[in-house]
Amino acid sequence: MIIRFENQNSNILYGVLKDGKVKVIDGDIFTNFTVTEQELEITDLKLLPPTEPSKVVCIGLNYVDHAKEVNLELPKEPLIFLKPNTTVVATEDVVIYPKQTNHVEYEAELGIVIGKKTKNITEKESKDAIFGYTIANDVTARDLQFSDGQWTRGKSFDTFCPIGPGIVRDIDPSNLDITLHVNGELKQSSNTENLIFGIDYIVSYVSKVMTLLPGDVIITGTPFGVGPVNPKDEMVVRIKGIGELKNKVLMSTID
């Protein structure tokens, strides 16, 4: 797994995590890099979001089981919306519950990390555009999402897109178990085989709308079981082969 972290000297670096040890990466992970022999203990580091996306592109209503849950017909094309990069936080960071809302929900999702500038590509070309995969939580102020009639405000509060813990490259994204627990209680459980639109199709489709840049993240929709979280709750998203993304919810102190 490739991680991005801050060391004890406040330097921000990339590294390869294996068995609790981190080997520091030299170079730009999206152009040319090497894994050095410099080794650090993961317990001495602060994990950061694994990438700094210019944008997070989101796919709505993309699991068969979730569409059934909300009694909606399966979409004929992907439903696209955006989260600003100011929503992005890391695993173990706090998600802030804004005072403007009374109903915040979790959404466990698989994230696609783009590896190069990408525009107007075919499905076949998508694999070459994908750097790897991560975990995301599309936190949503559900009351604001529906009251506004469009989704920007309800999806875009600062801290509303935890991503992490790192990037995994050598997995098959078409058959991954995905779960979400709140305070240890299972709330979502599915598999990416239930995606309505597959990974390659999504990347190609989005690239025909907007230019994707290295480090951008596409999050691929959430399965059945979405529901509310409250201040002091802990959300844990797990995806087989990637790891876990853990975040606590705290009430905003800002009016």
N, C-alpha and C positions, 0 to 999 in steps of 0.2 A: 504494500500500500504506500502511495506517495502522500506525504503530509506536508502541510505548511505550518510553521511554528515560530514562536519567539523564544530565543534562548535567554540564559541568565544575564547576558550583556545587552539585552533588548534588541538584538539583531534578528531580523526576519529572514528565515531561510526555508528551503525545501529539503526534505529527506525521505529516505525509504525506511518504513517501520516494519520490523520483523522481530517477533518474540521479545517485545519490550525494549529493543535496541533500535536506534535511529542512525543510519548512515547518511551523512550530509551530502546533498547534491550540489554539484558545481555547474553553473550555467542556467540557461532558461529552459524550463521543462517543455515549453511549447516550440522551441526551435532546436536547440542542441544542448544536451546535458550529459554529464557523467556522474556516476555514483562513486564518491571517494571512500577511503578507508577510515575517515574521521568518524568516530562512533560516539553517540550521546545516549544517556538514559532518558527514556520517555517521561519519567517522573520529574525530571528537571526542566521540562519544557512546557510552555503554554500552547496548546493547539489553537490554530487560527482557522478561519474558513479556508478550505483547500485551494480556492481560487478567488480572484478578485474580478468578478464578471462585470462587463459594461452593462449587462442587463440579464435578468432571469426571465426566460420565456416559459410560460406555463400552458399546459394543455388541460382543458377542463373536460369533465365527463368522459373519461377514457378507459373506464373499467366496466365490463359487462355487469358485474354484480352491483356496482354503485349506481349505474343507470336504472337497474331494477329497483334498487332501494328508494330512489327518488321518483319512481314512476314516470321516467322519461324515455322516449324512443331513442334508440341508438343513433348517434349523429352520423351524417353522411360524410362530413369533413371534420377535421380537428377544429376544436374551439380554442382559439389562441387569446391569451391576455398576458400582460407583463407585470412583473414586480420590479421596482427600482433597486439599484444595487445597495441602497441604504437600508434595505430590509435584511441584508445578509449578516448573519452571526454564526459563530462556531458552536460545535458541541460543547456542553457545559456552560455556555453563556446563558444569560437570563433573557426570557421573552417578556416584554413589557405589555401588560394588560392596560390598554388606553382607557381613559375616563369617558371618552366619547361613545363607548360601546357597552352593551350589557350582555353580549353573547359572542364569545370567542370560541372558535373550534380548531381542532387539529386536522391535518390531512397528511398522512404518510405517503411519500412519493419516492420513486427512483429518479435520480438526476443524471443527465447526460452532460459531460464536460466536453466542450468543443475544443479541438486542438489547433485549428488553423483558420484563417480567413476563408469564409465559406459563403458562396452565393450561387443560386440556380443550379444545384446539383441533382443528380438522379439518385434513386434509392441505392443503386449499386455503388455509387460513389460515396455514400454516407459513411460507410465503415472507415474510409480514409480520413474523414473529417472529424471522427470521434476520437478524443484522447483517452477517455475512460469514463467511469461511472462512480457516482457518489449517492448519498442519502440526503433527502430534503424533507422539510415539514412546511407545507403551505398553510401557515397559520392565517386564519381568516376571521374578521369581525362580521359574522354572518348577518346580523341585523342590518348593518350598514350596506353590505353587499346587495341585499335584496331591496332595501328602501331606496337606494340611489338609482336602481335600474341599470346601472353599469358598475363594474367591479373594482375600479381603481382604488377608491378610498378604503374599502373593506379589506383589500389585499395588501395595502402598501404602507402600513405603519412601520416605523423603525423596529427592527428585531423580528419582523414577521416572516423571515425565511431562514431558519437555521439550516446550515449545510455542513456535512462532514460525515465521519471524522476525517476522511481522506479520499483519495482517488484510487480506484482499483481498475486495472486495465485488462486483465486476462480472465474475464468471466463472460459467460453467455447471458445476455440480458433478457432473453426470451423465456427463462424458466427460473425465476428467483422468488423464493418465499419472502413476503413482506408483512411485518406486523407492527402494531403500535400499542403500547401499554400506557395507561395513565395511573400513576401511583401503584404500579405493579399489577393492575387489572387489565387483561387483554381487551382491547376495543376494536382493533382492526386485524384481520388475518386473511391474506389472499396470496396470489402468485402472479407474476408479470405475464404468465401465459393468458391471463384474462384481459390483457390490454386489447382495446378495440382497434387502435392503430398502433402498429409495431414501431420499433425504434428507428429503423432505416427510413420508413415512410415519414415519420414525424420530422426527422432531420431534413430530409429532402423538401417536405412541404413548407417548413418554416423558412428554409433557405430561399424559397421562391417568393417569399414575402419581404424578408429583411436580410441584410448581411449579418452573418454571425462572425464574431471575433474570437480569437484565442482566449480561452478562459470563460467564455459565456457558458451559461448553464441552461439546459432545457429540462424542466421537471414535467413528468409524464402522466400526471393524473393520480387520483387517489382511489383506493378500493372501497368496498362496502364498510360501513361502520363509523362514519364521521360523527362527531359529537362534541359537546362542550368541555372546556377546561376552565378552571377558576384560579385566582391567585393562590399561590403556594402549591399548586399541583406540579407534578413532574411528568413530563412526556418522554417516552423512549421509543424511537423508531429503530427497528432492526431489519436489515436485508441480508439474506444469506450470501456469504461470500464477500460482503463489504464490511459489516460490523454494526455498530450502534451509534445513534445520534441522540444525545440526552440533553434536555433543557428544562429548567424550572420556570414557572410563570410567577411574576411579581406584579403587583398593582402599581400603576404609574403614580408618581408623587407630583406630577405636573398637571394643572387644571387645563 
